[in-house]
Amino acid sequence: MGRRPSARHHPVTPIPEGNFIPFRPRSYQRPLVQAFSIDMETKRPRTRHGIWVMHRRGGKDVTAALGVCLPAMAMLPGNYWHIFPKFAQAKKAIWHEEETFLDRFPPHWKPRRLETEMYVELTVPPHNKKARYYLLGADDTETVSKLVGTAPRGVTYSEAALMDETVRRLIRPALAENMGWELLISTPRGKNWFHKLWLMAMENPSWFAEPVITVEHTRRDSETDRTLGRYGEPVIPLEEIEEDRVAGMTAEEIDQEYYCSWEGYRIGTIYGDLLRHARAGGRIGRCPYDPRKPVGIMLDIGRSDLTAVWFYQVHASEIRFIDYWANRGETSTSTIRFLKEQKPYSYARIVLPHDAKEQRYQASESVVTEFRRAFRGHVVVSERFGVQAGINAVRKFFPRFYFDEVTCGAELGPNIPSGLDSMGNYRRKWDDERKTYSVDPVHDQFSHGADALRVGMMTFQEGLEFSEERGPPEPTKTDFQRMFHPSHPGTPRRARTLV
């Protein structure tokens, strides 16, 4: 069994007399419970921020509810939230399911369930103060927004890696005002915002964070396990993992679900497997702009939504994505200005979505007319086609794709993901009735970058030629340094540079 570095330890909060809580943590659960215990002098949690990454079926929710939240309630009664990725998941898997952690709330706290608002009301001795334990869904932002004013004392985000980060941003000000705590628990789902938060927390002493906890680190070693005669057994036996493998679980899924690999991809994503292969094959690294060659761009223009732009060059059989840009609230006019004034590229081919032919509200001309007047190069309007046809086109060309990890992997602002994150999190809708993914992709902040690439690849042209307006510029010394000298400050030392 691998040995994990020890976490920051604190003594466990003494629970007020008469408030017995039926939870005895195992050794791998104890550091989390200790970190969130209440400081008896300040009457506040010793840690206000925590992130816990563990394999599936390791007891994340039970530990958060019984080991962290209930002791906090015993000391500081109030409102506590347990948020799941979807409200339907919280309702079906926890609220209506038999024998969940809700059934282990102390009976002398007189737990009373309120069906309409889906919370448990508790009367906490010895002063009989009221506390509420809410089950919520990250997809039900309307309810979350209404409850923000109730000033939660603690919030648990269950399987946070499957959530949109927006819900956490919505809740954080209320927690800060109330000096409340937050705990994010999850199994990895690729290198998304949750992964970046975990990396930050591992370096931040004000956060509780540990290295990932895999099936190699978890054993049944609590006093309860001893009573049940299972002391020392692994939480997930290797035989169960092998059964999942035989049943069809891929090696990548097993690495992600049981061994907490960040290199996997979120199940249901459309390009996650292709991105993983691209990274393994060295096709995500550095491929800087070559001023000797023209640049093509693929756009998805949205005034109320994100505008997304991919910049690419063709080198023999390789399609190199040298840059990516996205922003909210852009018009065709502001996008053109940005492309001309903020980017140094010589454009050869500009692909616009099919609706660029339409004259938009309060606009004097269509998007394509404006672009063709601004760029004398080849401005192409894609025909209208099915979404799946575009996805198939992207998947067909993907083995030829190379991505610059610096320019295509950088976040561009709040809730504006990078190009690589957009591709990695572009996913299909989940059909809860049929228990499978539908053919329709989810429309969210990740879909715009994926849509731009999808539209562009449906009209992809192998050859790119400089337009009449701008020929190849004279390369500067910096351009040559970046192309031929990987040690130049503009190119990370460890990244592969394509020439």
C-alpha positions as CSV (number, residue, x, y, z in Angstrom):
1,M,0.0,0.0,0.0
2,G,1.3,3.4,-0.9
3,R,2.0,5.8,1.9
4,R,0.4,9.3,1.8
5,P,2.0,12.3,3.4
6,S,0.4,13.2,6.7
7,A,-2.3,15.9,6.7
8,R,-2.3,18.9,9.1
9,H,-3.7,17.5,12.3
10,H,-5.9,19.0,15.0
11,P,-7.6,17.5,18.1
12,V,-11.1,16.4,17.5
13,T,-13.8,18.7,18.8
14,P,-15.3,17.5,22.1
15,I,-19.0,17.0,21.4
16,P,-21.3,18.6,24.1
17,E,-22.6,16.0,26.5
18,G,-25.7,14.1,25.3
19,N,-24.9,14.7,21.6
20,F,-23.5,11.3,20.7
21,I,-22.9,11.1,16.9
22,P,-22.9,7.5,15.5
23,F,-19.7,7.9,13.4
24,R,-16.3,6.4,14.0
25,P,-13.9,7.6,11.3
26,R,-11.4,5.3,9.6
27,S,-7.8,6.3,9.5
28,Y,-8.1,7.8,6.0
29,Q,-11.2,9.8,7.1
30,R,-9.7,11.1,10.3
31,P,-7.5,14.0,9.0
32,L,-10.5,15.6,7.3
33,V,-12.7,15.3,10.5
34,Q,-9.9,16.7,12.6
35,A,-9.2,19.6,10.2
36,F,-12.8,20.8,10.3
37,S,-13.3,20.4,14.0
38,I,-14.3,23.5,16.0
39,D,-11.8,25.7,17.8
40,M,-13.1,25.9,21.3
41,E,-11.8,29.4,21.8
42,T,-13.2,31.0,18.7
43,K,-16.2,28.6,18.3
44,R,-15.3,28.5,14.6
45,P,-14.0,25.7,12.4
46,R,-10.2,25.4,12.4
47,T,-10.4,25.1,8.6
48,R,-12.8,27.1,6.4
49,H,-11.8,25.6,3.1
50,G,-11.2,22.0,2.2
51,I,-10.9,19.8,-0.9
52,W,-11.0,16.0,-0.6
53,V,-10.2,13.8,-3.7
54,M,-11.0,10.1,-3.3
55,H,-12.0,7.0,-5.3
56,R,-15.6,6.1,-5.8
57,R,-17.5,4.4,-3.0
58,G,-14.9,5.5,-0.4
59,G,-17.5,7.1,1.9
60,K,-17.0,10.8,0.9
61,D,-20.6,11.9,1.5
62,V,-21.0,9.9,4.8
63,T,-17.8,11.4,6.2
64,A,-18.8,14.9,5.2
65,A,-22.3,14.6,6.7
66,L,-21.6,12.6,9.9
67,G,-17.9,13.4,10.5
68,V,-17.8,17.1,9.6
69,C,-21.3,18.6,9.4
70,L,-23.0,17.0,12.5
71,P,-20.2,17.8,14.9
72,A,-20.3,21.4,13.5
73,M,-24.1,21.5,14.1
74,A,-23.6,20.3,17.7
75,M,-21.4,23.3,18.4
76,L,-23.0,25.8,16.0
77,P,-26.6,25.0,15.1
78,G,-27.8,26.7,11.9
79,N,-28.2,26.0,8.2
80,Y,-26.0,23.5,6.5
81,W,-26.1,22.5,2.8
82,H,-25.1,19.4,1.0
83,I,-25.1,20.1,-2.8
84,F,-25.1,17.4,-5.5
85,P,-24.5,18.0,-9.2
86,K,-28.2,17.5,-9.9
87,F,-31.3,18.1,-7.8
88,A,-32.8,14.8,-9.1
89,Q,-29.7,13.0,-7.9
90,A,-30.1,14.3,-4.4
91,K,-33.8,13.5,-4.3
92,K,-33.6,10.0,-5.7
93,A,-30.3,8.7,-4.4
94,I,-30.4,10.3,-0.9
95,W,-33.8,11.7,0.1
96,H,-36.0,8.8,-1.1
97,E,-33.4,6.0,-0.8
98,E,-33.5,3.6,2.1
99,E,-30.6,3.5,4.6
100,T,-28.6,6.6,3.7
101,F,-26.6,8.8,6.0
102,L,-29.8,10.8,6.8
103,D,-31.0,7.8,8.7
104,R,-28.0,8.0,10.9
105,F,-28.8,11.4,12.3
106,P,-29.1,11.2,16.1
107,P,-32.7,10.2,17.0
108,H,-32.6,12.4,20.1
109,W,-32.1,15.4,17.9
110,K,-35.7,14.7,16.7
111,P,-35.0,14.8,13.0
112,R,-38.1,16.0,11.0
113,R,-38.1,15.8,7.2
114,L,-39.8,18.5,5.2
115,E,-40.6,17.1,1.7
116,T,-41.4,20.3,-0.1
117,E,-38.1,22.1,0.6
118,M,-36.1,18.8,1.1
119,Y,-34.4,19.5,4.3
120,V,-34.1,17.8,7.7
121,E,-34.9,20.0,10.7
122,L,-33.0,19.0,13.9
123,T,-33.4,20.1,17.5
124,V,-29.9,20.2,18.9
125,P,-29.4,19.7,22.7
126,P,-28.6,20.8,25.3
127,H,-30.3,24.2,24.4
128,N,-32.7,22.7,21.8
129,K,-31.6,25.1,19.1
130,K,-32.9,24.5,15.6
131,A,-30.6,23.4,12.7
132,R,-31.4,22.5,9.1
133,Y,-29.7,20.2,6.8
134,Y,-30.6,20.9,3.1
135,L,-30.1,18.7,0.1
136,L,-29.7,20.8,-3.0
137,G,-28.8,20.4,-6.7
138,A,-26.1,22.6,-8.4
139,D,-28.4,22.6,-11.5
140,D,-31.2,24.3,-9.5
141,T,-29.6,27.7,-9.2
142,E,-32.9,29.4,-8.6
143,T,-33.4,27.6,-5.3
144,V,-29.8,28.1,-4.4
145,S,-30.1,31.8,-5.1
146,K,-33.2,32.1,-2.8
147,L,-31.4,30.3,0.0
148,V,-28.2,32.3,-0.1
149,G,-29.9,34.8,2.2
150,T,-30.3,32.2,4.9
151,A,-26.5,32.5,5.6
152,P,-25.3,28.8,5.6
153,R,-22.7,27.9,8.2
154,G,-21.3,25.1,6.1
155,V,-21.6,23.8,2.5
156,T,-20.5,20.4,1.1
157,Y,-20.2,20.1,-2.7
158,S,-20.6,16.4,-3.5
159,E,-18.8,15.2,-6.7
160,A,-17.8,18.8,-7.3
161,A,-15.8,17.9,-10.4
162,L,-19.1,17.3,-12.2
163,M,-20.5,20.7,-11.3
164,D,-20.4,24.1,-13.0
165,E,-18.1,26.3,-10.9
166,T,-20.7,29.0,-11.1
167,V,-22.7,27.7,-8.1
168,R,-19.7,27.9,-5.9
169,R,-19.1,31.5,-7.0
170,L,-22.7,32.3,-6.1
171,I,-22.4,30.9,-2.6
172,R,-18.9,32.1,-1.6
173,P,-19.9,35.7,-0.6
174,A,-22.6,34.4,1.8
175,L,-20.2,32.0,3.4
176,A,-17.5,34.7,3.8
177,E,-20.0,37.0,5.5
178,N,-21.1,34.3,7.9
179,M,-17.5,32.9,8.4
180,G,-18.8,29.6,7.2
181,W,-16.9,26.7,5.7
182,E,-16.9,24.9,2.4
183,L,-15.8,21.3,1.6
184,L,-15.5,20.1,-2.0
185,I,-15.4,16.3,-2.3
186,S,-15.1,14.4,-5.6
187,T,-13.5,11.7,-7.7
188,P,-11.4,13.3,-10.5
189,R,-13.1,14.1,-13.8
190,G,-10.2,15.3,-15.9
191,K,-8.1,18.4,-15.6
192,N,-11.0,20.9,-15.2
193,W,-11.6,23.7,-12.7
194,F,-11.7,21.2,-9.8
195,H,-8.3,19.9,-10.6
196,K,-6.9,23.5,-10.7
197,L,-8.5,24.2,-7.3
198,W,-7.0,21.1,-5.8
199,L,-3.5,22.1,-7.1
200,M,-3.9,25.6,-5.5
201,A,-5.2,24.1,-2.2
202,M,-2.2,21.7,-2.0
203,E,0.1,24.8,-1.9
204,N,-2.2,26.9,0.3
205,P,-1.8,26.4,4.1
206,S,-5.2,28.0,4.8
207,W,-6.8,25.0,3.0
208,F,-7.2,21.4,4.0
209,A,-5.9,19.3,1.1
210,E,-4.3,15.9,0.7
211,P,-2.8,13.9,-2.1
212,V,-5.5,11.8,-3.9
213,I,-6.8,8.8,-2.0
214,T,-7.0,5.7,-4.1
215,V,-8.2,2.2,-3.4
216,E,-4.6,1.4,-2.3
217,H,-5.0,3.8,0.7
218,T,-8.4,2.9,2.1
219,R,-9.1,0.1,4.6
220,R,-11.8,-0.8,7.0
221,D,-10.0,0.1,10.3
222,S,-12.6,1.8,12.5
223,E,-14.0,0.5,15.7
224,T,-17.3,-0.1,13.9
225,D,-15.4,-2.3,11.3
226,R,-13.9,-4.2,14.2
227,T,-17.3,-4.9,15.7
228,L,-18.6,-6.1,12.3
229,G,-15.6,-8.5,11.9
230,R,-14.2,-6.7,8.9
231,Y,-11.3,-4.9,10.4
232,G,-8.3,-4.5,8.0
233,E,-10.2,-5.4,4.8
234,P,-9.8,-3.1,1.8
235,V,-12.8,-0.8,1.3
236,I,-12.9,-1.8,-2.4
237,P,-11.5,-5.3,-2.9
238,L,-9.5,-5.9,-6.1
239,E,-12.0,-8.6,-7.0
240,E,-14.7,-5.9,-7.4
241,I,-12.5,-3.8,-9.7
242,E,-11.9,-6.9,-11.8
243,E,-15.6,-7.5,-12.0
244,D,-16.1,-4.0,-13.3
245,R,-13.4,-4.6,-15.9
246,V,-15.1,-7.8,-17.1
247,A,-18.4,-5.9,-17.2
248,G,-17.0,-3.4,-19.7
249,M,-15.4,-0.7,-17.7
250,T,-12.3,0.6,-19.7
251,A,-8.8,0.8,-18.3
252,E,-9.1,4.6,-18.4
253,E,-12.3,4.6,-16.4
254,I,-10.8,2.3,-13.8
255,D,-7.8,4.5,-13.5
256,Q,-10.0,7.5,-12.9
257,E,-12.7,5.9,-10.7
258,Y,-10.5,3.8,-8.4
259,Y,-7.0,5.2,-8.8
260,C,-8.0,8.9,-9.0
261,S,-6.1,9.6,-12.3
262,W,-6.4,13.2,-13.5
263,E,-5.4,12.1,-17.0
264,G,-8.8,10.5,-17.6
265,Y,-11.8,12.3,-19.0
266,R,-15.3,12.9,-17.9
267,I,-17.6,10.1,-18.9
268,G,-20.1,11.5,-21.4
269,T,-17.6,14.0,-22.9
270,I,-17.5,14.0,-26.7
271,Y,-13.7,14.6,-27.3
272,G,-12.3,13.6,-23.9
273,D,-10.8,10.4,-25.2
274,L,-9.2,12.1,-28.2
275,L,-7.6,14.8,-26.0
276,R,-6.2,12.2,-23.8
277,H,-4.6,10.4,-26.8
278,A,-3.4,13.8,-28.1
279,R,-1.6,14.5,-24.8
280,A,-0.1,11.0,-24.6
281,G,1.1,11.4,-28.2
282,G,2.8,14.7,-27.5
283,R,0.4,16.7,-29.6
284,I,-0.4,19.2,-26.8
285,G,2.7,21.3,-26.1
286,R,4.1,24.3,-27.8
287,C,3.3,25.1,-31.5
288,P,4.0,28.8,-31.8
289,Y,2.9,31.1,-34.7
290,D,5.0,30.7,-37.8
291,P,5.0,34.1,-39.6
292,R,6.0,32.5,-42.8
293,K,2.6,30.8,-43.1
294,P,-0.9,32.3,-43.1
295,V,-3.5,31.7,-40.4
296,G,-7.0,30.4,-40.7
297,I,-9.7,31.1,-38.1
298,M,-12.9,29.4,-37.0
299,L,-15.6,31.4,-35.2
300,D,-18.7,31.0,-33.1
301,I,-20.2,34.5,-32.7
302,G,-22.6,35.1,-29.9
303,R,-23.6,38.5,-28.5
304,S,-25.4,37.3,-25.4
305,D,-23.3,34.2,-25.2
306,L,-19.6,33.7,-25.7
307,T,-17.8,34.5,-28.9
308,A,-15.1,31.9,-29.5
309,V,-12.2,31.9,-32.0
310,W,-9.7,29.2,-33.0
311,F,-6.5,30.3,-34.8
312,Y,-4.7,27.6,-36.8
313,Q,-2.0,27.0,-39.4
314,V,-1.5,24.0,-41.7
315,H,2.0,22.3,-41.7
316,A,1.9,19.4,-44.2
317,S,-0.5,17.0,-42.6
318,E,-0.6,18.7,-39.3
319,I,-3.3,21.2,-38.3
320,R,-1.8,23.3,-35.6
321,F,-4.0,25.4,-33.3
322,I,-1.7,28.2,-32.3
323,D,-4.1,30.4,-30.4
324,Y,-7.6,30.6,-28.9
325,W,-9.7,33.6,-27.8
326,A,-13.1,33.9,-26.3
327,N,-15.1,36.7,-24.6
328,R,-18.6,37.5,-23.6
329,G,-20.7,40.4,-25.0
330,E,-18.8,40.8,-28.3
331,T,-20.3,42.1,-31.5
332,S,-19.1,41.3,-35.0
333,T,-17.6,44.9,-35.1
334,S,-15.7,44.4,-31.8
335,T,-14.5,41.0,-32.9
336,I,-13.2,42.3,-36.2
337,R,-11.4,45.1,-34.3
338,F,-9.8,42.6,-32.0
339,L,-8.7,40.3,-34.8
340,K,-7.1,43.2,-36.7
341,E,-5.6,45.2,-33.8
342,Q,-4.8,42.7,-31.1
343,K,-3.5,39.7,-33.1
344,P,-0.4,39.8,-35.3
345,Y,-1.6,37.2,-37.8
346,S,-2.0,37.3,-41.5
347,Y,-5.4,35.7,-42.2
348,A,-6.1,33.5,-45.2
349,R,-9.4,31.8,-44.4
350,I,-12.2,32.9,-42.0
351,V,-15.0,30.4,-41.4
352,L,-18.3,31.9,-40.0
353,P,-21.4,29.9,-38.8
354,H,-24.4,29.6,-41.0
355,D,-26.4,32.3,-39.3
356,A,-23.8,34.9,-40.2
357,K,-25.8,35.6,-43.4
358,E,-28.7,36.9,-41.3
359,Q,-29.1,40.5,-40.5
360,R,-29.3,40.8,-36.8
361,Y,-31.5,42.9,-34.7
362,Q,-30.6,46.6,-34.9
363,A,-27.7,45.8,-37.2
364,S,-27.5,47.6,-40.5
365,E,-25.9,44.7,-42.3
366,S,-25.2,41.0,-41.8
367,V,-22.1,39.6,-40.1
368,V,-20.7,38.1,-43.3
369,T,-21.0,41.4,-45.1
370,E,-19.1,43.2,-42.3
371,F,-16.4,40.5,-42.3
372,R,-16.0,40.5,-46.1
373,R,-15.6,44.2,-46.1
374,A,-13.0,44.1,-43.3
375,F,-11.0,41.1,-44.6
376,R,-10.2,40.8,-48.3
377,G,-9.2,37.2,-47.8
378,H,-11.4,34.1,-48.1
379,V,-14.4,34.6,-45.8
380,V,-16.5,31.4,-45.8
381,V,-20.0,30.9,-44.4
382,S,-20.7,27.3,-43.3
383,E,-23.8,25.6,-44.5
384,R,-26.4,24.5,-42.0
385,F,-25.8,20.9,-40.9
386,G,-26.6,18.5,-38.1
387,V,-24.6,18.8,-34.9
388,Q,-23.6,15.1,-35.1
389,A,-22.2,15.6,-38.6
390,G,-19.9,18.4,-37.3
391,I,-18.8,16.2,-34.3
392,N,-18.0,13.4,-36.7
393,A,-15.9,15.8,-38.8
394,V,-13.9,17.0,-35.8
395,R,-13.3,13.4,-34.6
396,K,-12.2,12.4,-38.1
397,F,-9.5,15.2,-38.2
398,F,-8.5,15.0,-34.6
399,P,-5.5,12.7,-35.0
400,R,-4.0,15.6,-37.1
401,F,-4.6,18.2,-34.4
402,Y,-1.8,19.9,-32.5
403,F,-2.5,22.4,-29.7
404,D,-0.4,25.1,-28.1
405,E,-0.9,24.4,-24.4
406,V,0.0,28.0,-23.4
407,T,-2.3,29.9,-25.7
408,C,-5.1,27.3,-26.0
409,G,-4.9,26.2,-22.4
410,A,-5.2,29.5,-20.5
411,E,-8.4,30.6,-18.8
412,L,-9.6,33.9,-20.3
413,G,-11.8,35.2,-17.5
414,P,-14.5,34.3,-15.0
415,N,-16.6,31.5,-16.4
416,I,-14.7,31.8,-19.8
417,P,-12.8,28.5,-20.1
418,S,-9.8,27.9,-22.3
419,G,-10.0,26.3,-25.6
420,L,-8.7,23.0,-24.3
421,D,-11.1,23.0,-21.4
422,S,-13.9,23.7,-23.7
423,M,-13.0,20.7,-25.8
424,G,-12.5,18.5,-22.8
425,N,-15.8,19.4,-21.1
426,Y,-18.0,19.4,-24.2
427,R,-20.4,16.6,-23.3
428,R,-23.8,15.0,-24.1
429,K,-26.9,15.5,-22.1
430,W,-27.8,12.8,-19.6
431,D,-31.2,11.2,-20.0
432,D,-32.2,10.3,-16.4
433,E,-35.2,8.2,-17.5
434,R,-33.3,6.0,-19.9
435,K,-30.1,6.1,-17.8
436,T,-27.9,6.9,-20.8
437,Y,-26.5,9.9,-22.7
438,S,-28.6,11.5,-25.4
439,V,-27.2,12.5,-28.8
440,D,-27.6,16.2,-28.0
441,P,-24.7,18.1,-26.4
442,V,-25.1,20.3,-23.4
443,H,-25.2,24.1,-24.2
444,D,-23.0,25.8,-21.6
445,Q,-19.8,27.8,-21.3
446,F,-17.8,24.9,-22.8
447,S,-19.9,24.4,-25.9
448,H,-19.0,27.7,-27.7
449,G,-15.3,26.8,-28.3
450,A,-16.4,23.3,-29.4
451,D,-19.1,24.7,-31.7
452,A,-16.5,27.0,-33.3
453,L,-14.2,24.1,-34.1
454,R,-17.2,21.9,-35.2
455,V,-18.3,24.6,-37.7
456,G,-14.8,25.2,-39.0
457,M,-14.0,21.5,-39.6
458,M,-17.1,21.0,-41.7
459,T,-15.7,23.4,-44.2
460,F,-12.0,22.7,-43.7
461,Q,-9.7,23.4,-46.6
462,E,-6.2,21.8,-46.8
463,G,-4.3,24.7,-48.4
464,L,-4.1,28.1,-46.9
465,E,-2.8,31.0,-49.0
466,F,-2.1,34.6,-48.0
467,S,-4.8,37.0,-48.9
468,E,-4.3,40.0,-51.2
469,E,-4.5,42.3,-48.3
470,R,-1.7,41.0,-46.2
471,G,1.3,39.0,-47.4
472,P,3.8,37.2,-45.2
473,P,5.4,39.8,-42.8
474,E,9.1,39.9,-42.2
475,P,9.7,37.7,-39.1
476,T,11.1,39.5,-36.1
477,K,14.1,38.3,-34.1
478,T,11.6,37.1,-31.4
479,D,9.6,35.1,-34.0
480,F,12.7,33.2,-35.0
481,Q,13.8,32.7,-31.4
482,R,10.4,31.1,-30.6
483,M,10.5,28.9,-33.7
484,F,14.0,27.6,-33.5
485,H,15.1,28.1,-29.9
486,P,13.0,26.3,-27.3
487,S,15.0,27.8,-24.5
488,H,13.8,31.3,-25.4
489,P,11.7,32.8,-22.5
490,G,8.6,32.7,-24.7
491,T,8.7,28.9,-24.8
492,P,8.6,26.7,-21.6
493,R,11.6,24.4,-21.3
494,R,9.7,21.2,-20.7
495,A,7.1,21.8,-23.5
496,R,7.6,20.3,-26.9
497,T,8.1,22.9,-29.6
498,L,6.8,22.1,-33.1
499,V,8.8,23.5,-36.0
